[in-house]
Amino acid sequence: DDKSRTLYERVGGDLNIETAVEIMFAKSLLDPRVRSFFEKNQRKMQQIRKKVYQFLSGFLGGPKLYDTTNVKPAHYHMNITDYHFDALMDLYAVALGELGIHADACKDFLAALGRVRKDITTGCT
């Protein structure tokens, strides 16, 4: 794992990020901790997956495809707690492991994602 490269490159770029998002979404539908957030119509879920992928791409050092100032307002009224956020972190860890991403890159990916916790959980009642 070459830490001189961006985290985007270390996790394998677009293909692995998009695949990790797909795996996480599929697993979220089976996880009682977060399933209710993902049980939407197919078209809506496709839009959300695309936005998550676009966010992660830019956030990890790849092409900036998503305005990160939208993260907080997009999640504000969703009542996402730390419990839910931790569940998604678990699912991302599993997805990255399934893709064979280096352990250090996985750890750094999760640490980076942890930096948006407050933006995602703010607004929880």
MODELLER restraints for C-alpha pairs under 7 A, 6 or more apart:
rsr = mdl.restraints
at = mdl.atoms
rsr.add(forms.Gaussian(group=physical.xy_distance, feature=features.Distance(at['CA:1:A'], at['CA:10:A']), mean=6.72, stdev=0.5))
rsr.add(forms.Gaussian(group=physical.xy_distance, feature=features.Distance(at['CA:1:A'], at['CA:102:A']), mean=6.40, stdev=0.5))
rsr.add(forms.Gaussian(group=physical.xy_distance, feature=features.Distance(at['CA:1:A'], at['CA:105:A']), mean=6.94, stdev=0.5))
rsr.add(forms.Gaussian(group=physical.xy_distance, feature=features.Distance(at['CA:2:A'], at['CA:10:A']), mean=6.98, stdev=0.5))
rsr.add(forms.Gaussian(group=physical.xy_distance, feature=features.Distance(at['CA:6:A'], at['CA:60:A']), mean=6.98, stdev=0.5))
rsr.add(forms.Gaussian(group=physical.xy_distance, feature=features.Distance(at['CA:6:A'], at['CA:61:A']), mean=5.65, stdev=0.5))
rsr.add(forms.Gaussian(group=physical.xy_distance, feature=features.Distance(at['CA:7:A'], at['CA:60:A']), mean=5.28, stdev=0.5))
rsr.add(forms.Gaussian(group=physical.xy_distance, feature=features.Distance(at['CA:7:A'], at['CA:61:A']), mean=6.27, stdev=0.5))
rsr.add(forms.Gaussian(group=physical.xy_distance, feature=features.Distance(at['CA:7:A'], at['CA:105:A']), mean=6.91, stdev=0.5))
rsr.add(forms.Gaussian(group=physical.xy_distance, feature=features.Distance(at['CA:7:A'], at['CA:109:A']), mean=6.99, stdev=0.5))
rsr.add(forms.Gaussian(group=physical.xy_distance, feature=features.Distance(at['CA:8:A'], at['CA:57:A']), mean=6.62, stdev=0.5))
rsr.add(forms.Gaussian(group=physical.xy_distance, feature=features.Distance(at['CA:8:A'], at['CA:60:A']), mean=4.70, stdev=0.5))
rsr.add(forms.Gaussian(group=physical.xy_distance, feature=features.Distance(at['CA:8:A'], at['CA:61:A']), mean=5.18, stdev=0.5))
rsr.add(forms.Gaussian(group=physical.xy_distance, feature=features.Distance(at['CA:8:A'], at['CA:62:A']), mean=5.51, stdev=0.5))
rsr.add(forms.Gaussian(group=physical.xy_distance, feature=features.Distance(at['CA:10:A'], at['CA:105:A']), mean=6.08, stdev=0.5))
rsr.add(forms.Gaussian(group=physical.xy_distance, feature=features.Distance(at['CA:11:A'], at['CA:101:A']), mean=5.94, stdev=0.5))
rsr.add(forms.Gaussian(group=physical.xy_distance, feature=features.Distance(at['CA:11:A'], at['CA:105:A']), mean=6.18, stdev=0.5))
rsr.add(forms.Gaussian(group=physical.xy_distance, feature=features.Distance(at['CA:14:A'], at['CA:57:A']), mean=6.78, stdev=0.5))
rsr.add(forms.Gaussian(group=physical.xy_distance, feature=features.Distance(at['CA:17:A'], at['CA:53:A']), mean=6.59, stdev=0.5))
rsr.add(forms.Gaussian(group=physical.xy_distance, feature=features.Distance(at['CA:18:A'], at['CA:53:A']), mean=5.66, stdev=0.5))
rsr.add(forms.Gaussian(group=physical.xy_distance, feature=features.Distance(at['CA:20:A'], at['CA:92:A']), mean=6.88, stdev=0.5))
rsr.add(forms.Gaussian(group=physical.xy_distance, feature=features.Distance(at['CA:20:A'], at['CA:95:A']), mean=5.29, stdev=0.5))
rsr.add(forms.Gaussian(group=physical.xy_distance, feature=features.Distance(at['CA:20:A'], at['CA:96:A']), mean=6.11, stdev=0.5))
rsr.add(forms.Gaussian(group=physical.xy_distance, feature=features.Distance(at['CA:21:A'], at['CA:49:A']), mean=6.77, stdev=0.5))
rsr.add(forms.Gaussian(group=physical.xy_distance, feature=features.Distance(at['CA:21:A'], at['CA:53:A']), mean=6.40, stdev=0.5))
rsr.add(forms.Gaussian(group=physical.xy_distance, feature=features.Distance(at['CA:23:A'], at['CA:95:A']), mean=5.68, stdev=0.5))
rsr.add(forms.Gaussian(group=physical.xy_distance, feature=features.Distance(at['CA:24:A'], at['CA:91:A']), mean=5.50, stdev=0.5))
rsr.add(forms.Gaussian(group=physical.xy_distance, feature=features.Distance(at['CA:24:A'], at['CA:92:A']), mean=5.72, stdev=0.5))
rsr.add(forms.Gaussian(group=physical.xy_distance, feature=features.Distance(at['CA:24:A'], at['CA:95:A']), mean=6.01, stdev=0.5))
rsr.add(forms.Gaussian(group=physical.xy_distance, feature=features.Distance(at['CA:27:A'], at['CA:91:A']), mean=6.84, stdev=0.5))
rsr.add(forms.Gaussian(group=physical.xy_distance, feature=features.Distance(at['CA:28:A'], at['CA:34:A']), mean=6.01, stdev=0.5))
rsr.add(forms.Gaussian(group=physical.xy_distance, feature=features.Distance(at['CA:28:A'], at['CA:35:A']), mean=5.43, stdev=0.5))
rsr.add(forms.Gaussian(group=physical.xy_distance, feature=features.Distance(at['CA:28:A'], at['CA:38:A']), mean=6.81, stdev=0.5))
rsr.add(forms.Gaussian(group=physical.xy_distance, feature=features.Distance(at['CA:29:A'], at['CA:35:A']), mean=4.69, stdev=0.5))
rsr.add(forms.Gaussian(group=physical.xy_distance, feature=features.Distance(at['CA:29:A'], at['CA:38:A']), mean=6.17, stdev=0.5))
rsr.add(forms.Gaussian(group=physical.xy_distance, feature=features.Distance(at['CA:29:A'], at['CA:39:A']), mean=6.82, stdev=0.5))
rsr.add(forms.Gaussian(group=physical.xy_distance, feature=features.Distance(at['CA:33:A'], at['CA:84:A']), mean=6.35, stdev=0.5))
rsr.add(forms.Gaussian(group=physical.xy_distance, feature=features.Distance(at['CA:33:A'], at['CA:87:A']), mean=6.64, stdev=0.5))
rsr.add(forms.Gaussian(group=physical.xy_distance, feature=features.Distance(at['CA:34:A'], at['CA:84:A']), mean=6.02, stdev=0.5))
rsr.add(forms.Gaussian(group=physical.xy_distance, feature=features.Distance(at['CA:51:A'], at['CA:66:A']), mean=6.98, stdev=0.5))
rsr.add(forms.Gaussian(group=physical.xy_distance, feature=features.Distance(at['CA:54:A'], at['CA:65:A']), mean=5.13, stdev=0.5))
rsr.add(forms.Gaussian(group=physical.xy_distance, feature=features.Distance(at['CA:54:A'], at['CA:66:A']), mean=5.43, stdev=0.5))
rsr.add(forms.Gaussian(group=physical.xy_distance, feature=features.Distance(at['CA:55:A'], at['CA:65:A']), mean=6.64, stdev=0.5))
rsr.add(forms.Gaussian(group=physical.xy_distance, feature=features.Distance(at['CA:55:A'], at['CA:66:A']), mean=5.05, stdev=0.5))
rsr.add(forms.Gaussian(group=physical.xy_distance, feature=features.Distance(at['CA:55:A'], at['CA:68:A']), mean=6.85, stdev=0.5))
rsr.add(forms.Gaussian(group=physical.xy_distance, feature=features.Distance(at['CA:57:A'], at['CA:63:A']), mean=6.05, stdev=0.5))
rsr.add(forms.Gaussian(group=physical.xy_distance, feature=features.Distance(at['CA:57:A'], at['CA:64:A']), mean=6.76, stdev=0.5))
rsr.add(forms.Gaussian(group=physical.xy_distance, feature=features.Distance(at['CA:58:A'], at['CA:64:A']), mean=4.08, stdev=0.5))
rsr.add(forms.Gaussian(group=physical.xy_distance, feature=features.Distance(at['CA:58:A'], at['CA:65:A']), mean=6.18, stdev=0.5))
rsr.add(forms.Gaussian(group=physical.xy_distance, feature=features.Distance(at['CA:58:A'], at['CA:66:A']), mean=6.97, stdev=0.5))
rsr.add(forms.Gaussian(group=physical.xy_distance, feature=features.Distance(at['CA:71:A'], at['CA:119:A']), mean=6.42, stdev=0.5))
rsr.add(forms.Gaussian(group=physical.xy_distance, feature=features.Distance(at['CA:71:A'], at['CA:120:A']), mean=6.75, stdev=0.5))
rsr.add(forms.Gaussian(group=physical.xy_distance, feature=features.Distance(at['CA:72:A'], at['CA:119:A']), mean=4.52, stdev=0.5))
rsr.add(forms.Gaussian(group=physical.xy_distance, feature=features.Distance(at['CA:72:A'], at['CA:120:A']), mean=5.68, stdev=0.5))
rsr.add(forms.Gaussian(group=physical.xy_distance, feature=features.Distance(at['CA:75:A'], at['CA:120:A']), mean=5.41, stdev=0.5))
rsr.add(forms.Gaussian(group=physical.xy_distance, feature=features.Distance(at['CA:76:A'], at['CA:120:A']), mean=6.88, stdev=0.5))
rsr.add(forms.Gaussian(group=physical.xy_distance, feature=features.Distance(at['CA:76:A'], at['CA:122:A']), mean=5.97, stdev=0.5))
rsr.add(forms.Gaussian(group=physical.xy_distance, feature=features.Distance(at['CA:76:A'], at['CA:123:A']), mean=4.66, stdev=0.5))
rsr.add(forms.Gaussian(group=physical.xy_distance, feature=features.Distance(at['CA:77:A'], at['CA:123:A']), mean=5.77, stdev=0.5))
rsr.add(forms.Gaussian(group=physical.xy_distance, feature=features.Distance(at['CA:77:A'], at['CA:124:A']), mean=6.74, stdev=0.5))
rsr.add(forms.Gaussian(group=physical.xy_distance, feature=features.Distance(at['CA:78:A'], at['CA:124:A']), mean=6.93, stdev=0.5))
rsr.add(forms.Gaussian(group=physical.xy_distance, feature=features.Distance(at['CA:79:A'], at['CA:123:A']), mean=6.51, stdev=0.5))
rsr.add(forms.Gaussian(group=physical.xy_distance, feature=features.Distance(at['CA:79:A'], at['CA:124:A']), mean=4.06, stdev=0.5))
rsr.add(forms.Gaussian(group=physical.xy_distance, feature=features.Distance(at['CA:79:A'], at['CA:125:A']), mean=6.12, stdev=0.5))
rsr.add(forms.Gaussian(group=physical.xy_distance, feature=features.Distance(at['CA:80:A'], at['CA:120:A']), mean=6.83, stdev=0.5))
rsr.add(forms.Gaussian(group=physical.xy_distance, feature=features.Distance(at['CA:80:A'], at['CA:121:A']), mean=5.10, stdev=0.5))
rsr.add(forms.Gaussian(group=physical.xy_distance, feature=features.Distance(at['CA:80:A'], at['CA:124:A']), mean=5.84, stdev=0.5))
rsr.add(forms.Gaussian(group=physical.xy_distance, feature=features.Distance(at['CA:81:A'], at['CA:121:A']), mean=5.36, stdev=0.5))
rsr.add(forms.Gaussian(group=physical.xy_distance, feature=features.Distance(at['CA:81:A'], at['CA:124:A']), mean=6.27, stdev=0.5))
rsr.add(forms.Gaussian(group=physical.xy_distance, feature=features.Distance(at['CA:82:A'], at['CA:121:A']), mean=6.55, stdev=0.5))
rsr.add(forms.Gaussian(group=physical.xy_distance, feature=features.Distance(at['CA:89:A'], at['CA:110:A']), mean=6.67, stdev=0.5))
rsr.add(forms.Gaussian(group=physical.xy_distance, feature=features.Distance(at['CA:93:A'], at['CA:106:A']), mean=6.74, stdev=0.5))
rsr.add(forms.Gaussian(group=physical.xy_distance, feature=features.Distance(at['CA:96:A'], at['CA:106:A']), mean=6.42, stdev=0.5))
